[in-house]
Every structure is written in structure tokens, then in C-alpha cells.
Amino acid sequence: MKFYRYTIVEYAELGLDGEYCSPSLPNPSIHLSEYEIYKETPKGYWLTLARINMRYKWVSKDARKRFAYPTKKEAMVNFIKRTEKRLGILKWQKSVCEIALNMIKESKWTDQE
């Protein structure tokens, strides 16, 4: 039995100086990770990333939110929910930053040295 988790991956670009840097244009891709069960317990599973490494991740059998899911469809539904939640948080943070910038620009703080 395998478990699945979708994530967003964005790769860096190689700059003119030979160093890696942020890409000039967004280039996200969706990555599907497959996890194998290392050990099953009465309450959940210990998962490992396709036997590549010996890092283990605990997943409950009856939790509403899980790290990985037994079907690709459940993993995709969770990915959509996580991404929508992330967008909501980022929109709120963007609004807070814009308000703070407007407050500081309209105040006398910019005139002080």
C-alpha cells in the first residue's frame, strides 16, 4: 500500500554569474510524492519516501488532516485545500503590509533622519 502527497515545486535558475537565483518568471510544477508504509500500528502508519531515505513520517489512521493519503484523489483534494488556505493567509498578509506601508508613507516618519 502506498500513500501520496502533492506539493508545489519551483526550481531556481542559474544566473549570469553562475549562482542559482530566483526564477525571472514563476515556473511552478506539481509534484506527486509516493510514500511506502514502513510500519503499521493500531493507530496509524510510519511512512518513508519510497525507501530512498530512512526518514519516517507518522500518519494517523483516523485524523481529518493527514500528511499523506492512501489514494491520489484524497491527496489532490488535500492539496487543493492546503493551497487555498495558503492563498488566504498570503492575501491577508499582503493586505496588512500594504496598510502598514500606506500608514508609514502618510506619516512624518519619512521626514525624519
NORDA-V905128 format. One record per residue. N is the residue number from 1. BURIAL is b if it has 9 or more other C-alpha atoms within 8 Angstrom, else e. Layout:
n->[N	N]
burial->[BURIAL	BURIAL]
//
This chain:
n->[1	2	3	4	5	6	7	8	9	10	11	12	13	14	15	16	17	18	19	20	21	22	23	24	25	26	27	28	29	30	31	32	33	34	35	36	37	38	39	40	41	42	43	44	45	46	47	48	49	50	51	52	53	54	55	56	57	58	59	60	61	62	63	64	65	66	67	68	69	70	71	72	73	74	75	76	77	78	79	80	81	82	83	84	85	86	87	88	89	90	91	92	93	94	95	96	97	98	99	100	101	102	103	104	105	106	107	108	109	110	111	112	113]
burial->[e	b	b	b	b	b	b	e	e	e	e	e	b	b	e	e	e	e	e	e	e	e	b	e	e	e	e	e	e	e	e	e	b	b	b	b	b	b	e	e	e	e	e	b	b	b	b	b	b	e	e	e	e	e	e	b	e	e	b	b	e	e	e	e	e	e	e	b	b	b	b	b	e	b	b	b	e	e	b	e	e	e	e	e	e	e	e	e	e	e	e	e	e	e	e	e	e	e	e	e	e	e	e	b	b	e	e	e	e	e	e	e	e]
//
